[in-house]
């Protein structure tokens, strides 16, 4: 192997020479892009490919192995999380009941000046659980919860689990049609609500149990159930709906076993005790809220609940962290950035650990975090189809300025596979697949989609082992950590919200003023909103010049952040042969004053040297091997 010696040579070059009936191969590379160890691995993979071709000349090139046996075993070992034995009878509420018996008088929950100790929390949840059982709740049944953050919300979640049921967040901020769809899917025997949402619940045709202050006075005296006789580890603990590419939201069903493994791992890795105070600010329709709610309650720490809407206000959060002496909290990276910008040195000194997940975490943001707060920052990764998070990484300085998603947590497998379902070598991109105890049972009432996304694990040893196809492009780095590279489909994240553009397109296709064939092609415009282009070669937008014209139509089905901010024509968005959407052909959005969105173009830097460096960084990040 040689480094490239002159300008104009290819950045990676393989020279092949024939001499006396034999071939010699020499690799030449740009040392600014590739390290010698990386090129050495590539050379080994190429030799494995050649040996496979010689040994099986009739085999398709794409099916020939890149890895030898030793490397394949090493990659398989990387994919396996530590194997830890769990108690076979663990349930989420059972772990909290044990803690309540240990420390009944300790403060469990704090909310806007009110406090609830562990003993009272357990007793209140037990009483409500008895009422839920009386109304038909049990294993395999669902309880809709349409509430704001409050002490009563914590009681409602715990009571649902004690009754053997699974809770289903019915976020009051969700569009009405979306809530109506979710209710039809889960068919709950009972819904728990609050007075401020009476109008919404009436519109949905729901007669809910009100969980306002003094709620217990409205219930008939009922003996609480023995939760040990109701829920088992394999029963569903919660169902969280996430965006669906077909326009139909998907309800992910997670079991007690999956969630308990996740929370027990978190306690083993980042120990909480009675001195800790954990901030609960994530909306309960997001699965991060699961560990925020239940991790402190099962370990004897104090759960501090933020006011409704408080998660959107960085100044309020900073004040709450200081006032309540928060030690542990979570931020979506975009919110962490907003939180850090106005924060001054010397503030929020009670914090000892912060977790980030929900979006890719930029390296520059980790640097800003260290400069302002200087405490431990952990990058976690996991889709809704698994129990909250499946990998972890402690953020620290790195020469490559990357933030890996890390390694698998206990009892979880993370496999990077190619299109044929085979493991790929270190440095080679592939689709990330998740296996192990963490997996959701599947999608509620969508057996076909479940079979498509949850596939047999050909590398697993457990009976009926499955893998979830995440759609995330990733690769193993030489240090044995996983590197997230992006999506292989068109799912996007806007301010932490997971959005399938197909869901918005399905709604827009029903608009009465849609042009021509009614197809709508959506594209994201981070960080604010979505932009869409109806496709028709000669037609206008039927007088709808602004994306705002579509907001009232989309609002019943789409969250506010999903509604289009801009609309324009495009004649180039679909392939003329296949008729398929070519998103790369979509023009840049042209925002007008009536679009109601402000857009600041990034500064342009000129010069061939800068363009070359950008190209190099892009290739190194998205292409086959890391440096």
N, C-alpha and C positions, 0 to 999 in steps of 0.2 A: 504494500500500500504506500502511496506517495501523496503528499499534499500538492494541490494545484500550484504551479509555479508561475503562471503568466496570465495577465488579464485577457479575457475573451474565451478562456477555456470553460467547458461545462462545469457546473458546481459539483456534479458527481459523474464520473466517467469510468467505464470498464473497457480496458484495452485487452484484446485477445490476439495472440500471435501464435503461428504454427511453426514448429521447428523439429525436424527429423521425426515426423509422424506423431508428435505430441503437441498439445496446446498449453500455453502459459497465459495466465490471467493476471492483470494488474489493475487494482482499483486506485483511482485518483479522486480526491475530494477537496472541497473547500473547508479548511479547518475553522472558519468563522461560522459555518453552519453545522458541521458534523465533528464529533469527537472520534478518535481512533477506535475506541471500543465499540461505537455504534457501527462503523463501517466494517469492523471485524465480524460483528454479528451478522451483518448483511451478507458478507462473503460466505459465512458458514451456511446461512439459509440458501444461498445460491447453489452451493455445493450439494446440499441435501436435495434440492430440486433436480440437479443434474443426475445425481445417483438414482433418484426415483424414476427419472425419465429413461435412463439406460436400463434399469431393472424391470420397468413396465412400460415399454414404448407405446402400447395401445391405450394407455390411460390419458384421459383429458388433462390438459395442463393445470386447470384449476383444481383438480383433485390430487395432485402430487403433494407430498408433505414438504413443508418448509423446515420443520423442526426434527432433530434427532430424538431418540428415546430419552436421553438425559434431560434435554431442555424441555421436552413435553412434560416430564414428571415434575420438573421445577416450576413450570407455569401452573400446573394443576395444584401444586402445593400452595402457590401464592393465592389461589382462588378460594381457599378454604379458611373460614374463620375458626378461631379456637373452639374446640369441642368441650362444652361444660354441661354437666348434669344439672337438671332442674327438678324441683319437686313435682311429681306427677299430678298433684292435686291443686297446683297454684291457679288462682283466679285473681283478677285485678282487685275486686272488692274484698276478697279474702285477705290479701296482703295488707290492705288498709285496716280491716277489722283487727288484725293482729297488732298493728301499731296502736290503734285506739285502746286496746286492752293494756298495752304496755305503758302508755302515757295519756290517760284519759283527761287530765287537767291541763295539759300543754296546749298552747294556742295552735290551732290547725289552720284557720282561715282568717284573713283580715281584709276588710273592704270598707273604704270610706269611713273609718272611725269605728266600725262595728267589728267584733271579734267572735269567733266560735271555737270552743275547745274540741279536742278529739272525741271526748265522750259524748258531748251534745251533738256533734256532727253525725256520729255513728247512730245515735238514738233517733235523730230526726230522719235520717235516710232510711232507717229500719221501719219507722212508722209509715213514711210515704210508700216504701216498697210493699208493705202490707196492703195498702189501698190499690196499688198497681196490680198486684196479684189478684185482688178481688175483682178487678175490671178486666181480667183476662190476659195479663202480661205473664210471660214465662219464656223458657228457651225457645228460640225460633220466632219470637214475636218482637215487634219493634215499638219503641216509644218515641214519638215526635217531640222535639224540644224546641220551642220558639220563644227564646228568652234573651235578655241582655245579660252582660256580665254582672254577676252579683253573688252574694253568699248562697242565695236560693238556687242559682244555676249549679253550683257545686253539689248541693244536696240532691238536686234533680238527677244529675249524672250518676252519682253514687247509688241513689235509690233504684234507678233503672237496672243497674248491674246487680244489685242485691235481689231484685225481683226475678232475676234470670233472663231479663230481656236485653236487647241491644238498643242503644240510643242512636237517634238519627237527628243531626243538627238541621233545624229548619231556620236558617239565619233570617231574621226579619228584614235584612237588607237585600235578600234575594228577590228577583222579579216574581210577581204573583204567579205567572204561568209556570215558572220553574218549580215553585213550591207546590203548585197543584199537581204537577207531574210527579214529584217526589212522593207526595202523599198517596197518590194512586199506586205507585210502585210498592211502597212498604205496607200500606193498609194498616196503620197502627190502631190498636184498640183504644188507645188514649194518647192525648197530646198534652204536654205541660206548657203553659204560657204565662203571660203577665198582663196586667191591666192595660199598660200602654200599647199593647198589640191586639186589643180586643177587636178593633175595626178590621185589621188584616185577617185575623182568625175567622171573623164573621164572613168576610168575603170568600174565604176558603171553605166555608161551611163546616167549621170545626168547633165543637163544644169542648173547650180545654179546661183542665184543672188550673186554677190561678195559683201561681207561686209567688205572690207578693209577701211583704212582711206580714206576719200573723197568719200565714197560709195554713198552719197546722190546726188552727181553730175551726177551719171549715170542714175538716175531715171527721168522719165518724170514728170513734175509738176502734182501732184495729190492732190486733197483735201482729207484729212484724213476722215475716217468714223466716224460716231457717235457710239462709242462702246456701248453706252447704248441700242442701237437698235439691236445689234448683239448677244453678249453673255449673257446668263442667268446663274444664280447660278448652275443649274443642268447640264450645258454643261461641256464637258471635257476640262480641262486646260492643261494637259500633259499626255503623254503615255511614261512610262519608261519600257524597256524590262529587264527582269531578267531571270536567268538560269531556264531551264525546265528539269524535270527528264526524259522526253521521248526523249530528244535530240532537242526539238523544243523550242526556247525561248518564254517566255510569256510576252505579252504587257499589263501592268497594267494601266487601265484608271481611272484617278482621276479627280473629278469635282471641279469647283470653290468653291462650298459650302463646300466640305470636307477640302480643303486647307485653305480657309478663317477661318473656325472654328479653325483649328490648329494654324494658325498664330495669330489670335486674342487671343487665350488662352495664347500663349507664351508672347505676349505683356502684358497681364494682370498679368502673373506670374513673368516676368523678365524684367520689364519696360526698353525700350530704349527711349532716347530723342536725341535732336540735338547735345549733347556733345559726344554721343557714336560713335564709329568707329568699324564696323563689318568686319572681315576678310572673304573673299570668296575664298576658296581654294579647296573645294570638287569638283571633276569632275561632270559636269552637267548631266552625265548619272546615278548619284546616287541621291536619293531623298533628302538627307540631304542638297544638294545644293539649294533646293527650299526655305528653310527658310533663308539660307545664302544670297540668291539673294534678296528676296522680303520682309523679315521682316524689314530690315533697310529702304528700300524705302517707305514702307507704314507708317513709324513712324517718318521720318525726320532725321534719323541717316545717317551716311556716309558709303557707301559700298566701301571697299578697296579690289580690285581684285588682287590676286597673279599672278605672271607670269606663263605662261604655264610650267607644270612640277615642279613648285615650291613646290607643296604639298608633294613631295617626299624628300625634302631636309630640315632636321631639322635646320641646321645652317642658311640657307636662311630665313626660317620662323621666327626664333628668331630675326634676324636682321630686317625683315619687321615689325614685331610686335612692336619693339622698335622705328624704324624710323617713322612709321605711327601712333604710339600711339594707337594701337588696344586695345579696351576694352572688346570685345566679340569675341570668336572663338570656333571652334569645332575640336575635334580630334577623330579618331578611336583609341581605346585603344592601339593597337600595335604601332601606330604612336605616341601616347602620350608618351609611354615608350621610344621610340627612341628620342623624343624631349627633355625629361627630363634628360636623361643620361648625356649629355655634359653640361647641363645648370647650371650656377653658381648662387648662392644666390645673390639677388639684381638685377637680370635681368628681363626684361619684366614686369616692375612695373606698366605699364599702364593697364594691364589686371585687370578686376574686376569680370569676370565670364567666365567659360569654360564649354562646354558641351561635353559629350562623348556618343557615340552610335555606332552601327554597329557590335559590338562584345561584349562578356561578359567582364565586367570590373573587373579585379582582385582587391581584397582588398589591397594587398601589393602596388599596383600602386597608389591607393588613398592615402596611407600613404606617399609614395614618393612625390606625388603631393603637399600634405600639407607641407611637409618639404621644398620643393624647392620654390613653388609659394605662397602658403598660402592664395589663394583666393577661391571663391565659385566654387565647381565642382559639376556638375549635371549629373546623369546617366539617359539617355533617351532610350526608347525602342520602336521599331515599325518596321513592315515589309513593303516592297514596296506596298503590297496590301492594305495598309491604308495610310492616309495622313501623311507621314513622321514618326511621333512619336505618340504613344497612351498612354504612361505612363511616369512618372517622379519620380526622387528621388534625394534629396540633400545628397551628400556623407558626412558622418560624422563618427566618431569612433563608433564602435559597438563591444559589447562583443563577439558576435558570428562570427565576422570577415567576414560577408557576405556583398555583395553589392546588395540590392534588386533592381528590376526594378521599384518598387514603386507602385503608385496608378494611376488609370485612369485619363486622362485629361478631361476637360469639354466636356460634351455631348458624351462621349464614354463609352461603357460597356466592361468589361473584365471578362470573365467567365471561370473558371477552371472546365472542365467537364470530366467525365469518358467515357469509351468506349460506353456506352449506352446513352450518352448525358445528364446525370444527374449531378448536382452540387456535388462536393466533399467537405468534411469538411475541416476545417483549418488544415494544416499540411500534407494533403494527396495529393500526386502528381496526376496530370491530364493534359490533353491537354488544352492549353490556346486558347480560342476563343475570337474574337474581334467583337464588334457590335457598332452601333451608326452611327452618321453622317460622320464619318471618312472613311468609307469603300470605296474601289474602286468600280466602276460599275461592274467590272469583267475583264476577260482576252479578249483582242481584238481577234475576229474571233475564239474563242475557247469556244463555248457555253457549251459543255459537261464538260470541265474542270471547268468552272465557276460554273456550277450547283453542281459539286462534292465538291468544296472547299468553296463556299459561300452557306450556308445552312439556312433553316428557324430558327429563334430565338424563341424557345418555351417559353422563359421567358420574351420576350419583349412585350411591350404594343403598340408600333407604328404599323400601318398597314404595312404588308409585311416586317417586321423587319428581318434582316439577321445577321448571324454570319460568320466570316471567320475562318476557321480551320488553325491555324498557324503551326501546327506540332511541336510546342515548348512545352516541358515538364516543368510544373511550379507548384507552390503550394502557398497557402496563409500562411503567417507567423503570429504568434500570435499578432504582433503589427499592423496587417491590411495591410501589404505591400505584394507585389508579389515577389516571389523568382524564378529566372530562373534556371532550372536544366539541360538543354541540349535539344537535339532533340529526337523525337520519330522515325525519319526516318534517312536517310543517307545524308541529306544536311549538308554541312560543310561551315565554314568561313575560308578563308586564307587571311591574311592581309586585312580584311574587305570585301573581295569579297565573295558574296553569290554564292555557287557552288553546283549544283545538279550533283552528280557523274555520274548519268545516262546519262547526256548530253555528258560527255567525253567518256563514254563507247560506246555510239552510234557512235561517230566519229571513235573510234579505231576499232570498228567492221567492218568498211569498208576498213581497211588497207589491201593492196594486199598480205602482207606476214603474215597475221594473221594465227595462227595455227588452225587446226581442224575445230571446229564449229564456230570459229570466235568470240566467246563471250569474252568480256574483263571485268574484275572485277577491279574496282578502289577503292583505299583507300587513304585518305589524309596523308601527312607527314608534319605536321606543323613545322615551320611556312613558309616553302618555297614553296612547290609544291605538286603535286599529284603523287602517285605511282600506277602502275597497274600490274595485273597478268592475262595473258591469261590462260584459264583453259583447259588442255588437258592431259590425263594420261601419254602419251608416247612421245608426240611431243616436239621438241625444239621450240625456237623462230625463226626458219627459218633463222638463221644467224644474227638476230638482237640482239646483246648482250647489247645494251645500250638504255636507255630511250631517249637519244638524237636523236637516229635514227628516232624516231616518231615525233619529233618536227616539221620538215618541213611539214609533212603530216597533223598534227593537227593545225598548225598555221593559215590556212585560216578560220578555224571554231572556234578556242578556243583562249582566251586571253593567253598571254605569261605565266602568273602565273598558268594557268590550264594545260599546256603541261606537259606530263610525264617526270620525271627526272630519273626514274629507271624502269626496267622491269625484271621479272623473272617468272619461271614456278611455278605452284601450282597444286597439285592433290587433295587438301583437301578443296578447297574453296566452294564446293557445296554439299548440302545434298544428300546422295545417294538415299534417298527415293523420295523426292520432286523435286530434281534437282534445288532447290533454293540456292541462294548465302548465304553462312555462313561466314560473314565477320570476325567473331571471329576466324575462322579457318585459315585465311590468315596468312602466316608467316611474321615475321618482314622483312623489305626490306634489301637486301644485296647490298650496294652501292659500285660500282667499280670506279676506277679512271676515266674511260671514261664516267661515268654518269654525270660529270660536276656539281655535287652537293656536298657540304661539310656537313658532319653530325657530331655533337658532342654528344656523348651519355651522358645522365644525370648521375651524380655521384651516385654510389650505396652505400647504407648504410646497414650495417649488424646488426643482432641482433633481437631476438624475440620481445623485447619491442618495437623497432621501427616498425616492421611489424604489431604488434597488434594495434599501434596507427594509422597507415595508414588505416588498415581495419576499425577501429572505425570511422575515419573521413569520409571514403568513405560511410559507411553505414548511418552515420548521414546526409550526404549531399544528397545522392541519394535515400535513403529509405523513408518509409512512413511518419513518423512524424519528425519534427525538435526537437531539444532539448526543 
